[in-house]
Amino acid sequence: LGAEITLVAPPTLLPVGVEKWPVKIAFGLDAVIADSDVVMMLRIQRERMAELFFPSEREYSRQFGLNSDRLRKIKPTALVMHPGPMNRGLEISADSADSLQSVIVEQVTNGVSVRMAVLYLLLGGAPLAAGANVESNEKVGM
């Protein structure tokens, strides 16, 4: 679709072989945030902390969390996303999650429908034709 993706994470949380993917990699959010059109945060799994993938919650948040200072650095047109559930104050601050640039509520709301549609197609369902009626799978207005 033409998107340029940059993954930002500690090296210990990046998948094996990621250097072969068609993405850029950064090890700190500050290096890339000002140029981003979308800032997609993901929930950090607290069990990763017990496995020492990074030193502490505070250190992770300091390097990789979207806080109010970083929020001020993003483009005025940039969107803030997070699929939920989120750890407010860890990967994203409350003011970032609730900002005018946040589309998190819409993303979470639409995520259920999107996952249902993907599962339907994966389980052998036929895609509907453009303009089809979901109930009858017939063309609407024809």
C-alpha positions in Angstrom: 0.0 0.0 0.0 3.0 2.2 -0.1 3.4 2.8 3.6 6.9 3.2 5.0 7.0 1.4 8.4 9.5 2.1 11.2 9.5 -0.4 14.1 10.7 1.1 17.4 11.6 -1.3 20.1 14.4 -2.5 22.3 16.5 -5.0 20.4 15.4 -7.7 22.9 11.8 -7.4 21.8 12.3 -7.4 18.0 11.5 -10.7 16.2 14.4 -12.8 14.9 15.0 -12.0 11.2 13.3 -8.5 11.3 16.3 -7.0 9.5 15.2 -8.8 6.4 11.7 -7.3 6.5 10.9 -4.2 4.3 10.8 -1.9 7.4 13.2 0.5 9.1 14.2 -0.2 12.7 14.8 2.4 15.4 15.8 1.9 19.0 14.3 5.1 20.4 11.0 6.9 19.7 12.6 10.4 19.7 14.6 9.7 16.6 11.5 9.1 14.4 8.5 10.6 16.0 8.6 14.0 14.4 8.4 12.5 10.9 5.6 10.0 11.5 2.1 10.3 10.1 0.8 7.6 12.5 2.2 6.7 15.9 1.0 3.2 16.8 1.7 2.1 20.3 1.4 -1.5 21.4 0.8 -2.9 24.9 3.9 -4.1 26.6 3.3 -7.4 28.2 4.2 -7.2 31.9 5.4 -10.8 31.8 8.3 -9.6 29.5 9.5 -7.6 32.5 10.0 -10.7 34.5 12.1 -12.2 31.7 14.4 -9.1 31.6 13.8 -8.1 28.0 14.4 -4.5 29.3 15.6 -3.2 32.6 12.4 -1.7 34.2 9.0 -0.2 33.5 10.4 3.2 34.1 13.3 2.7 31.6 10.9 1.3 29.0 8.5 4.2 29.4 11.4 6.7 29.3 12.7 5.4 26.0 9.7 4.0 24.2 6.5 5.5 25.8 4.4 8.1 24.1 4.2 10.9 26.7 3.1 14.6 26.6 6.6 15.8 25.6 6.7 13.4 22.6 3.0 14.1 21.7 4.0 17.8 21.2 6.7 16.7 18.7 4.4 14.8 16.3 2.9 16.5 13.3 -0.5 18.2 13.9 -2.0 15.8 11.3 -0.5 12.7 12.8 -2.7 10.1 14.4 -2.2 8.3 17.7 -3.2 4.6 17.7 -3.3 1.7 20.1 -5.2 -1.5 19.7 -5.9 -1.9 23.4 -5.8 -2.8 26.1 -3.3 -0.2 27.2 -1.1 0.3 30.2 -1.6 4.0 30.7 1.6 5.6 31.9 3.7 2.8 30.5 3.6 2.7 26.7 1.2 5.6 26.5 0.3 8.5 28.8 -3.3 9.3 29.6 -3.0 12.7 27.9 -1.7 11.1 24.7 -4.4 8.4 24.7 -7.1 11.0 25.2 -5.6 13.7 22.9 -7.5 15.1 19.9 -5.1 13.2 17.6 -6.0 9.9 19.2 -8.2 7.5 17.2 -7.9 4.7 19.8 -11.6 4.5 20.6 -12.5 4.2 16.9 -9.6 1.7 16.3 -10.8 -0.5 19.2 -14.4 -0.3 18.1 -13.7 -1.2 14.5 -11.1 -3.9 15.5 -13.8 -6.3 16.5 -15.6 -6.1 13.2 -12.3 -6.4 11.2 -11.3 -9.5 13.2 -14.7 -11.0 12.6 -14.4 -10.4 8.9 -10.9 -11.8 8.7 -11.9 -14.9 10.6 -15.0 -15.3 8.3 -12.7 -15.2 5.2 -10.1 -17.5 6.7 -12.7 -20.1 7.6 -13.9 -20.2 4.0 -16.5 -17.5 3.7 -16.9 -15.8 0.4 -16.2 -12.1 0.1 -19.2 -10.0 -0.6 -19.3 -8.1 -3.9 -19.1 -4.3 -3.7 -22.6 -2.9 -3.0 -23.9 -6.3 -1.8 -26.5 -6.7 0.9 -25.0 -8.5 3.9 -28.2 -10.3 4.7 -28.9 -11.8 1.3 -25.5 -11.4 -0.5 -27.4 -9.8 -3.4 -26.7 -6.5 -5.1 -28.4 -3.6 -3.5 -30.5 -1.2 -5.7 -30.4 -3.3 -8.9 
